[in-house]
Every structure is written in structure tokens, then in C-alpha cells.
Amino acid sequence: MKSPGFFDLIHVDEYSATPKYMQLSNAIIKAVEEGKLKKESLLPSINELSYMLEISRDTAEKGYKYLKNIGVINSVPGKGYYITNIDFKRKLKVFLLFNKLSAHKKIVYDAFISALGDDVSVDFYVYNNDFRLFKRFITNRHEDYSHYVIVPHFIEGEEYAREVINTIPKEKLILLDKKIPGIEGDYAAAYENFEKNIYDALEQARAQLGKYHTLKIIFPKRSYFPKEILDGFRRFCQQYAFSHKQVSNIAEEPIGPGEVFISLMEDDLVVLVERIIEMKLKVGRDVGVISYNETPLKKIILNGITTISTDFRFMGTVAANLILDNSRRHVEVPFYYTRRASI
């Protein structure tokens, strides 16, 4: 018979960025681990799952297919789906909290999930740089996770973030991309050194930058990017006598020959390139363009956009290894200058 109360065991969170088929799979695995589903227990049909959980049939089928692939369930025509294996224990359950979704964050996520392997379950959330949503996700979490991996970038409220993060047991905490002052205890981190990174990257580009007279960094007033980036930018410009400026709105900023623009955000990069083309200026000859954060498309656009970027694949892999090794290390992620035709 079907286990009574099956649908009391399954929770699909609309706010979670974890795919619904994985939420379904993880809930069934958890019920097996806790002894609430026994060997030979019958499971609902795909149609029942779809109706009761308000998910698509494809999602329900994908969840069952995943469980079959890892040997937890099987199916027999006329009998349906049932539990075949209860002799396993997944000890690691990770709470993963990103500030936003983007092309480079996807690289981090994919590397992280790949390095963790199939024996670790991950609940994935995105708080869109909103401190209030960040606080809600952490304080209202329903599960007892083995690890909490958090990317702490905020437009407002960062000064309060340490109070929220300090509620997490430090042996379970991994800060990703950025370290926050005031975090107590012995925790793990895979982080960028923002001031040093941009200074060193621009220093590597100094020979190419020498044909320009002014460097402009596009740094919107309401930005989640760390202010240390501006510190490193200004230090470089002062060290090597470049005229420089912080630009808050690229749509209104004058653009002229002999200027290099450093764009932190993808939307600003699009506006910048469109304006340069409209003005019939030549990228890499009249105006230089440097983009923060490497993504595959930047190898192609305008014969290649020069980037200064952390190694996102390394970051995701290191975060996974800190979990698997139960390590409290702080690992500084490498940062690279990639020269292309745009300067």
C-alpha cells in the first residue's frame, strides 16, 4: 500500500532556486533516511504528483527518473513506482544562498554542484541583493543543514549582515566571493581580494592603457559591488598618473577618444558599446573597453572584450572542497587579466 501521509512529507518551495524535480527527489530521500518511507513502499503516480504538488508532469517524471538513476526507486508496469533501496545515508545537506543570478554566477554554481557529486543535496536560494530577503531566508530556514554557503553582497543593509550570519554555527559556514567584517569564530571562505585584484589587473594592462589618457569606471550609485574596487582603481590611477573618474550613469556620460571605460555590470556594458558604435568610434583604437567578470560571450563580442575577472570555476570548486574536506580554510580566489581587442 501507499504510505499514509505521503504528501505531508513532500514540500516544494516556490521561492527556492533549486529545480522542483530536485526538491521532490530530496524530499523522498529525506523521508527514506528518516524511516518514514520503507522498502517496497508504493509512491504516487506521476499524475498524482503533478496534481497534488501543482507541478508539471515533466517535473514529476524527471524527479522519479533521477531517483531511479541513483537506485532509490524502481517501477514495474501495473505496480507503479516503489522504494527499492533504504541502505544509504546522505550526510551532507547544503543551504546555498546567492545574491543574484548571472552568467558568471552560473559558472560558480555549475562547478560547485559538479565538485560536490550526487551524494550531497543542495537547497538553492537567491535574494537579489535585498538584505530583508536575505535575512528572511536565513532566519526562517526549515531544515537543519550540514553547511551554509553564502554570497554576501547587498545594495543596502550590509552593516547588519554580520548579525544574521553570526546566527549560523561557524563550523557550518562558508562565505563565498566576499568576506564580511565582524564574523565571529572559525569559518571557511573562498573570497576575492577586491582592491588588490583590480589594481594588479590594471597593472598588467598598463602597456595597453598607455595609449589612453583617461580611465573611467562605471560604478552606479546604488550598487552591490564592494567599494574596495574603487579604492584599487583610484590607487592605480594615482600611481601611474592617469586622469580618472567614477561614472554613475553611462547613458549620460560624455564619451571621447583617448578614454578607457571599465564596466562592472553587463547592462552598462551593452549601453556603453551601443553608444560607442553610434558615435562611430572604434573600440580598441579610439575608446578602450574593459569588462569586469569573464563570460564566454566576451570572447566573441567586437572581436573580443578585454576582461578582468576572478576564476569563477575555481571559486565553485574550492567551496565544494571546503565542504567535502570539512575545512575552515580561507582561500583567496585567483584574479586574471585577459587581453583582447577592446583596448
BASEDREN-945089 format. One record per residue (C-alpha): residue number from 1; x negated, y negated, z. Coordinates in nm, 3 decimals, m for minus. Example, Ala and Ser with C-alpha at 12.3 -4.5 7.8 and 13.67 -1.06 7.14 Angstrom:
<nodes>
+-----+---------+---------+---------+
! seq !      px !      py !      pz !
+-----+---------+---------+---------+
!   1 !  m1.230 !   0.450 !   0.780 !
!   2 !  m1.367 !   0.106 !   0.714 !
+-----+---------+---------+---------+
</nodes>
This chain:
<nodes>
+-----+---------+---------+---------+
! seq !      px !      py !      pz !
+-----+---------+---------+---------+
!   1 !   0.000 !   0.000 !   0.000 !
!   2 !  m0.093 !  m0.362 !  m0.047 !
!   3 !  m0.246 !  m0.512 !   0.265 !
!   4 !   0.012 !  m0.716 !   0.456 !
!   5 !  m0.055 !  m1.088 !   0.468 !
!   6 !  m0.295 !  m1.077 !   0.173 !
!   7 !  m0.217 !  m1.431 !   0.068 !
!   8 !  m0.283 !  m1.554 !   0.422 !
!   9 !  m0.645 !  m1.455 !   0.361 !
!  10 !  m0.689 !  m1.649 !   0.038 !
!  11 !  m0.743 !  m2.023 !   0.024 !
!  12 !  m0.808 !  m2.217 !  m0.297 !
!  13 !  m0.927 !  m2.569 !  m0.217 !
!  14 !  m0.823 !  m2.826 !  m0.479 !
!  15 !  m1.093 !  m3.066 !  m0.356 !
!  16 !  m1.377 !  m2.817 !  m0.389 !
!  17 !  m1.604 !  m2.835 !  m0.695 !
!  18 !  m1.662 !  m2.460 !  m0.659 !
!  19 !  m1.484 !  m2.287 !  m0.950 !
!  20 !  m1.150 !  m2.143 !  m0.840 !
!  21 !  m1.241 !  m1.794 !  m0.956 !
!  22 !  m1.541 !  m1.804 !  m0.719 !
!  23 !  m1.322 !  m1.931 !  m0.434 !
!  24 !  m1.091 !  m1.635 !  m0.498 !
!  25 !  m1.382 !  m1.389 !  m0.510 !
!  26 !  m1.545 !  m1.531 !  m0.198 !
!  27 !  m1.219 !  m1.516 !  m0.004 !
!  28 !  m1.170 !  m1.148 !  m0.089 !
!  29 !  m1.532 !  m1.068 !   0.003 !
!  30 !  m1.493 !  m1.251 !   0.334 !
!  31 !  m1.175 !  m1.053 !   0.410 !
!  32 !  m1.364 !  m0.728 !   0.343 !
!  33 !  m1.654 !  m0.838 !   0.564 !
!  34 !  m1.415 !  m0.920 !   0.848 !
!  35 !  m1.235 !  m0.585 !   0.811 !
!  36 !  m0.909 !  m0.743 !   0.704 !
!  37 !  m0.921 !  m0.559 !   0.373 !
!  38 !  m1.008 !  m0.188 !   0.393 !
!  39 !  m1.144 !   0.056 !   0.142 !
!  40 !  m0.871 !   0.158 !  m0.106 !
!  41 !  m0.661 !  m0.148 !  m0.014 !
!  42 !  m0.449 !  m0.248 !  m0.312 !
!  43 !  m0.481 !  m0.603 !  m0.438 !
!  44 !  m0.215 !  m0.820 !  m0.602 !
!  45 !  m0.181 !  m0.810 !  m0.978 !
!  46 !  m0.323 !  m1.088 !  m1.191 !
!  47 !   0.029 !  m1.221 !  m1.245 !
!  48 !   0.094 !  m1.226 !  m0.871 !
!  49 !  m0.233 !  m1.408 !  m0.804 !
!  50 !  m0.156 !  m1.663 !  m1.072 !
!  51 !   0.193 !  m1.731 !  m0.935 !
!  52 !   0.119 !  m1.732 !  m0.562 !
!  53 !  m0.207 !  m1.931 !  m0.577 !
!  54 !  m0.096 !  m2.159 !  m0.861 !
!  55 !  m0.400 !  m2.075 !  m1.071 !
!  56 !  m0.421 !  m1.970 !  m1.434 !
!  57 !  m0.418 !  m1.603 !  m1.536 !
!  58 !  m0.765 !  m1.656 !  m1.685 !
!  59 !  m0.893 !  m1.777 !  m1.346 !
!  60 !  m0.742 !  m1.479 !  m1.164 !
!  61 !  m0.879 !  m1.236 !  m1.422 !
!  62 !  m1.225 !  m1.397 !  m1.407 !
!  63 !  m1.229 !  m1.360 !  m1.027 !
!  64 !  m1.144 !  m0.991 !  m1.045 !
!  65 !  m1.398 !  m0.938 !  m1.323 !
!  66 !  m1.670 !  m1.091 !  m1.105 !
!  67 !  m1.575 !  m0.864 !  m0.812 !
!  68 !  m1.581 !  m0.559 !  m1.043 !
!  69 !  m1.925 !  m0.655 !  m1.172 !
!  70 !  m2.072 !  m0.666 !  m0.821 !
!  71 !  m1.899 !  m0.340 !  m0.723 !
!  72 !  m1.647 !  m0.467 !  m0.469 !
!  73 !  m1.329 !  m0.366 !  m0.655 !
!  74 !  m1.217 !  m0.141 !  m0.935 !
!  75 !  m0.900 !  m0.086 !  m1.133 !
!  76 !  m0.704 !   0.214 !  m1.257 !
!  77 !  m0.422 !   0.193 !  m1.513 !
!  78 !  m0.093 !   0.240 !  m1.332 !
!  79 !  m0.251 !   0.182 !  m0.993 !
!  80 !  m0.392 !  m0.171 !  m1.031 !
!  81 !  m0.686 !  m0.331 !  m0.853 !
!  82 !  m0.819 !  m0.198 !  m0.525 !
!  83 !  m1.118 !  m0.227 !  m0.289 !
!  84 !  m1.390 !   0.030 !  m0.359 !
!  85 !  m1.686 !  m0.089 !  m0.151 !
!  86 !  m1.693 !  m0.220 !   0.206 !
!  87 !  m2.054 !  m0.129 !   0.284 !
!  88 !  m2.212 !  m0.468 !   0.232 !
!  89 !  m2.266 !  m0.786 !   0.421 !
!  90 !  m2.338 !  m1.126 !   0.270 !
!  91 !  m2.510 !  m1.313 !   0.549 !
!  92 !  m2.556 !  m1.645 !   0.370 !
!  93 !  m2.271 !  m1.885 !   0.301 !
!  94 !  m2.376 !  m2.232 !   0.185 !
!  95 !  m2.196 !  m2.565 !   0.205 !
!  96 !  m2.327 !  m2.771 !  m0.091 !
!  97 !  m2.237 !  m3.142 !  m0.097 !
!  98 !  m2.340 !  m3.360 !  m0.394 !
!  99 !  m2.293 !  m3.736 !  m0.417 !
! 100 !  m2.181 !  m3.718 !  m0.782 !
! 101 !  m2.165 !  m3.505 !  m1.093 !
! 102 !  m2.406 !  m3.591 !  m1.376 !
! 103 !  m2.625 !  m3.424 !  m1.636 !
! 104 !  m2.928 !  m3.417 !  m1.408 !
! 105 !  m2.725 !  m3.301 !  m1.107 !
! 106 !  m2.607 !  m3.008 !  m1.320 !
! 107 !  m2.973 !  m2.912 !  m1.370 !
! 108 !  m3.020 !  m2.914 !  m0.991 !
! 109 !  m2.703 !  m2.710 !  m0.937 !
! 110 !  m2.783 !  m2.450 !  m1.203 !
! 111 !  m3.138 !  m2.400 !  m1.072 !
! 112 !  m3.010 !  m2.376 !  m0.713 !
! 113 !  m2.743 !  m2.117 !  m0.791 !
! 114 !  m2.978 !  m1.914 !  m1.010 !
! 115 !  m3.252 !  m1.902 !  m0.744 !
! 116 !  m3.008 !  m1.804 !  m0.467 !
! 117 !  m2.879 !  m1.498 !  m0.653 !
! 118 !  m2.546 !  m1.317 !  m0.629 !
! 119 !  m2.567 !  m1.224 !  m0.261 !
! 120 !  m2.510 !  m1.581 !  m0.142 !
! 121 !  m2.174 !  m1.759 !  m0.161 !
! 122 !  m2.161 !  m2.135 !  m0.216 !
! 123 !  m1.877 !  m2.380 !  m0.149 !
! 124 !  m1.944 !  m2.687 !  m0.362 !
! 125 !  m1.804 !  m3.036 !  m0.296 !
! 126 !  m1.859 !  m3.383 !  m0.449 !
! 127 !  m1.794 !  m3.704 !  m0.252 !
! 128 !  m1.853 !  m3.962 !  m0.530 !
! 129 !  m2.090 !  m4.178 !  m0.320 !
! 130 !  m1.796 !  m4.253 !  m0.086 !
! 131 !  m1.903 !  m4.241 !   0.280 !
! 132 !  m1.548 !  m4.187 !   0.406 !
! 133 !  m1.502 !  m3.883 !   0.183 !
! 134 !  m1.850 !  m3.760 !   0.281 !
! 135 !  m1.757 !  m3.781 !   0.650 !
! 136 !  m1.424 !  m3.608 !   0.591 !
! 137 !  m1.585 !  m3.314 !   0.409 !
! 138 !  m1.836 !  m3.255 !   0.687 !
! 139 !  m1.617 !  m3.316 !   0.991 !
! 140 !  m1.317 !  m3.123 !   0.853 !
! 141 !  m1.505 !  m2.820 !   0.725 !
! 142 !  m1.315 !  m2.498 !   0.797 !
! 143 !  m1.594 !  m2.246 !   0.763 !
! 144 !  m1.899 !  m2.168 !   0.974 !
! 145 !  m2.172 !  m2.190 !   0.714 !
! 146 !  m2.522 !  m2.049 !   0.738 !
! 147 !  m2.666 !  m2.359 !   0.563 !
! 148 !  m2.562 !  m2.711 !   0.469 !
! 149 !  m2.729 !  m2.863 !   0.163 !
! 150 !  m2.654 !  m3.235 !   0.138 !
! 151 !  m2.744 !  m3.509 !  m0.111 !
! 152 !  m2.705 !  m3.834 !   0.093 !
! 153 !  m2.651 !  m4.129 !  m0.147 !
! 154 !  m2.391 !  m4.395 !  m0.068 !
! 155 !  m2.272 !  m4.727 !  m0.210 !
! 156 !  m2.170 !  m4.837 !   0.141 !
! 157 !  m2.190 !  m4.683 !   0.489 !
! 158 !  m2.535 !  m4.524 !   0.474 !
! 159 !  m2.619 !  m4.669 !   0.817 !
! 160 !  m2.353 !  m4.438 !   0.965 !
! 161 !  m2.454 !  m4.127 !   0.773 !
! 162 !  m2.710 !  m4.010 !   1.026 !
! 163 !  m2.439 !  m3.986 !   1.295 !
! 164 !  m2.238 !  m3.749 !   1.076 !
! 165 !  m2.539 !  m3.547 !   0.960 !
! 166 !  m2.664 !  m3.511 !   1.318 !
! 167 !  m2.349 !  m3.310 !   1.400 !
! 168 !  m2.489 !  m3.028 !   1.183 !
! 169 !  m2.722 !  m2.778 !   1.356 !
! 170 !  m3.069 !  m2.868 !   1.226 !
! 171 !  m3.169 !  m2.507 !   1.165 !
! 172 !  m2.889 !  m2.501 !   0.906 !
! 173 !  m2.959 !  m2.839 !   0.740 !
! 174 !  m3.135 !  m2.906 !   0.408 !
! 175 !  m3.145 !  m3.267 !   0.286 !
! 176 !  m3.171 !  m3.280 !  m0.091 !
! 177 !  m3.312 !  m3.564 !  m0.304 !
! 178 !  m3.335 !  m3.818 !  m0.019 !
! 179 !  m3.432 !  m3.823 !   0.347 !
! 180 !  m3.228 !  m4.037 !   0.590 !
! 181 !  m3.399 !  m4.215 !   0.882 !
! 182 !  m3.273 !  m4.112 !   1.224 !
! 183 !  m3.203 !  m3.745 !   1.154 !
! 184 !  m3.300 !  m3.559 !   1.470 !
! 185 !  m3.456 !  m3.217 !   1.509 !
! 186 !  m3.640 !  m2.975 !   1.286 !
! 187 !  m3.464 !  m2.953 !   0.948 !
! 188 !  m3.560 !  m2.878 !   0.587 !
! 189 !  m3.578 !  m3.121 !   0.294 !
! 190 !  m3.657 !  m3.132 !  m0.078 !
! 191 !  m3.689 !  m3.504 !  m0.146 !
! 192 !  m3.808 !  m3.782 !  m0.373 !
! 193 !  m4.057 !  m4.050 !  m0.261 !
! 194 !  m3.877 !  m4.327 !  m0.448 !
! 195 !  m4.116 !  m4.622 !  m0.401 !
! 196 !  m4.429 !  m4.419 !  m0.475 !
! 197 !  m4.270 !  m4.232 !  m0.764 !
! 198 !  m4.169 !  m4.535 !  m0.973 !
! 199 !  m4.498 !  m4.713 !  m0.901 !
! 200 !  m4.705 !  m4.411 !  m1.009 !
! 201 !  m4.490 !  m4.351 !  m1.318 !
! 202 !  m4.520 !  m4.712 !  m1.435 !
! 203 !  m4.892 !  m4.699 !  m1.371 !
! 204 !  m4.913 !  m4.401 !  m1.607 !
! 205 !  m4.723 !  m4.607 !  m1.866 !
! 206 !  m4.945 !  m4.915 !  m1.820 !
! 207 !  m5.126 !  m4.880 !  m2.152 !
! 208 !  m4.796 !  m4.877 !  m2.345 !
! 209 !  m4.641 !  m5.151 !  m2.127 !
! 210 !  m4.937 !  m5.379 !  m2.203 !
! 211 !  m4.784 !  m5.489 !  m2.534 !
! 212 !  m4.486 !  m5.640 !  m2.349 !
! 213 !  m4.479 !  m5.945 !  m2.120 !
! 214 !  m4.170 !  m5.884 !  m1.902 !
! 215 !  m4.028 !  m5.585 !  m1.718 !
! 216 !  m3.659 !  m5.585 !  m1.622 !
! 217 !  m3.499 !  m5.320 !  m1.403 !
! 218 !  m3.121 !  m5.277 !  m1.429 !
! 219 !  m3.006 !  m5.233 !  m1.070 !
! 220 !  m2.633 !  m5.305 !  m1.019 !
! 221 !  m2.531 !  m5.490 !  m0.702 !
! 222 !  m2.310 !  m5.203 !  m0.587 !
! 223 !  m2.544 !  m4.911 !  m0.639 !
! 224 !  m2.619 !  m4.587 !  m0.459 !
! 225 !  m2.980 !  m4.594 !  m0.580 !
! 226 !  m3.233 !  m4.639 !  m0.296 !
! 227 !  m3.377 !  m4.989 !  m0.253 !
! 228 !  m3.724 !  m4.828 !  m0.237 !
! 229 !  m3.708 !  m4.806 !  m0.617 !
! 230 !  m3.704 !  m5.187 !  m0.631 !
! 231 !  m3.994 !  m5.203 !  m0.385 !
! 232 !  m4.209 !  m4.979 !  m0.604 !
! 233 !  m4.109 !  m5.168 !  m0.920 !
! 234 !  m4.199 !  m5.508 !  m0.773 !
! 235 !  m4.527 !  m5.379 !  m0.632 !
! 236 !  m4.632 !  m5.252 !  m0.974 !
! 237 !  m4.538 !  m5.577 !  m1.150 !
! 238 !  m4.723 !  m5.788 !  m0.893 !
! 239 !  m5.027 !  m5.560 !  m0.902 !
! 240 !  m5.060 !  m5.586 !  m1.282 !
! 241 !  m4.927 !  m5.941 !  m1.334 !
! 242 !  m4.608 !  m5.859 !  m1.527 !
! 243 !  m4.323 !  m6.105 !  m1.524 !
! 244 !  m4.030 !  m5.913 !  m1.378 !
! 245 !  m3.663 !  m5.937 !  m1.294 !
! 246 !  m3.387 !  m5.738 !  m1.130 !
! 247 !  m3.081 !  m5.732 !  m1.359 !
! 248 !  m2.739 !  m5.665 !  m1.208 !
! 249 !  m2.529 !  m5.676 !  m1.527 !
! 250 !  m2.690 !  m5.566 !  m1.853 !
! 251 !  m2.383 !  m5.668 !  m2.054 !
! 252 !  m2.460 !  m6.034 !  m1.977 !
! 253 !  m2.841 !  m6.030 !  m1.959 !
! 254 !  m3.034 !  m6.202 !  m2.242 !
! 255 !  m3.248 !  m5.958 !  m2.442 !
! 256 !  m3.557 !  m6.079 !  m2.624 !
! 257 !  m3.873 !  m5.948 !  m2.790 !
! 258 !  m4.152 !  m5.854 !  m2.552 !
! 259 !  m3.924 !  m5.722 !  m2.279 !
! 260 !  m3.902 !  m5.372 !  m2.132 !
! 261 !  m3.579 !  m5.257 !  m1.968 !
! 262 !  m3.572 !  m4.981 !  m1.706 !
! 263 !  m3.221 !  m4.835 !  m1.686 !
! 264 !  m3.122 !  m4.631 !  m1.382 !
! 265 !  m2.766 !  m4.547 !  m1.488 !
! 266 !  m2.651 !  m4.370 !  m1.802 !
! 267 !  m2.367 !  m4.616 !  m1.867 !
! 268 !  m2.611 !  m4.908 !  m1.855 !
! 269 !  m2.842 !  m4.727 !  m2.096 !
! 270 !  m2.560 !  m4.698 !  m2.351 !
! 271 !  m2.476 !  m5.070 !  m2.325 !
! 272 !  m2.844 !  m5.165 !  m2.348 !
! 273 !  m2.910 !  m4.959 !  m2.661 !
! 274 !  m2.591 !  m5.080 !  m2.829 !
! 275 !  m2.688 !  m5.443 !  m2.768 !
! 276 !  m3.043 !  m5.394 !  m2.894 !
! 277 !  m2.914 !  m5.235 !  m3.215 !
! 278 !  m2.654 !  m5.512 !  m3.264 !
! 279 !  m2.931 !  m5.772 !  m3.232 !
! 280 !  m3.130 !  m5.584 !  m3.498 !
! 281 !  m3.427 !  m5.549 !  m3.266 !
! 282 !  m3.649 !  m5.241 !  m3.294 !
! 283 !  m3.665 !  m5.017 !  m2.988 !
! 284 !  m4.028 !  m4.936 !  m2.911 !
! 285 !  m4.160 !  m5.232 !  m3.109 !
! 286 !  m3.964 !  m5.544 !  m3.013 !
! 287 !  m3.799 !  m5.416 !  m2.696 !
! 288 !  m3.904 !  m5.129 !  m2.472 !
! 289 !  m3.660 !  m4.889 !  m2.303 !
! 290 !  m3.733 !  m4.659 !  m2.010 !
! 291 !  m3.460 !  m4.442 !  m1.861 !
! 292 !  m3.453 !  m4.306 !  m1.507 !
! 293 !  m3.381 !  m3.931 !  m1.484 !
! 294 !  m3.466 !  m3.687 !  m1.762 !
! 295 !  m3.184 !  m3.516 !  m1.950 !
! 296 !  m3.201 !  m3.309 !  m2.271 !
! 297 !  m3.031 !  m3.574 !  m2.488 !
! 298 !  m3.302 !  m3.830 !  m2.416 !
! 299 !  m3.547 !  m3.623 !  m2.618 !
! 300 !  m3.334 !  m3.694 !  m2.926 !
! 301 !  m3.176 !  m4.041 !  m2.893 !
! 302 !  m3.360 !  m4.306 !  m3.106 !
! 303 !  m3.641 !  m4.058 !  m3.175 !
! 304 !  m3.681 !  m4.013 !  m2.802 !
! 305 !  m3.618 !  m4.225 !  m2.492 !
! 306 !  m3.912 !  m4.258 !  m2.252 !
! 307 !  m3.819 !  m4.132 !  m1.906 !
! 308 !  m3.945 !  m4.147 !  m1.551 !
! 309 !  m3.790 !  m3.863 !  m1.361 !
! 310 !  m3.811 !  m3.616 !  m1.081 !
! 311 !  m3.824 !  m3.245 !  m1.165 !
! 312 !  m3.460 !  m3.152 !  m1.108 !
! 313 !  m3.508 !  m2.783 !  m1.182 !
! 314 !  m3.787 !  m2.770 !  m0.924 !
! 315 !  m3.565 !  m2.951 !  m0.672 !
! 316 !  m3.283 !  m2.699 !  m0.705 !
! 317 !  m3.518 !  m2.402 !  m0.689 !
! 318 !  m3.700 !  m2.535 !  m0.382 !
! 319 !  m3.370 !  m2.597 !  m0.200 !
! 320 !  m3.268 !  m2.236 !  m0.264 !
! 321 !  m3.604 !  m2.106 !  m0.146 !
! 322 !  m3.583 !  m2.309 !   0.175 !
! 323 !  m3.260 !  m2.120 !   0.246 !
! 324 !  m3.388 !  m1.777 !   0.148 !
! 325 !  m3.710 !  m1.827 !   0.349 !
! 326 !  m3.523 !  m1.986 !   0.643 !
! 327 !  m3.785 !  m2.261 !   0.625 !
! 328 !  m3.793 !  m2.608 !   0.786 !
! 329 !  m4.047 !  m2.746 !   0.539 !
! 330 !  m4.024 !  m3.092 !   0.383 !
! 331 !  m4.116 !  m3.063 !   0.016 !
! 332 !  m4.184 !  m3.373 !  m0.195 !
! 333 !  m4.050 !  m3.305 !  m0.544 !
! 334 !  m4.283 !  m3.392 !  m0.836 !
! 335 !  m4.209 !  m3.700 !  m1.047 !
! 336 !  m4.309 !  m3.737 !  m1.411 !
! 337 !  m4.359 !  m3.999 !  m1.680 !
! 338 !  m4.259 !  m3.869 !  m2.022 !
! 339 !  m4.372 !  m4.098 !  m2.303 !
! 340 !  m4.155 !  m4.116 !  m2.612 !
! 341 !  m4.095 !  m4.361 !  m2.897 !
! 342 !  m3.891 !  m4.613 !  m2.695 !
! 343 !  m4.191 !  m4.806 !  m2.554 !
+-----+---------+---------+---------+
</nodes>
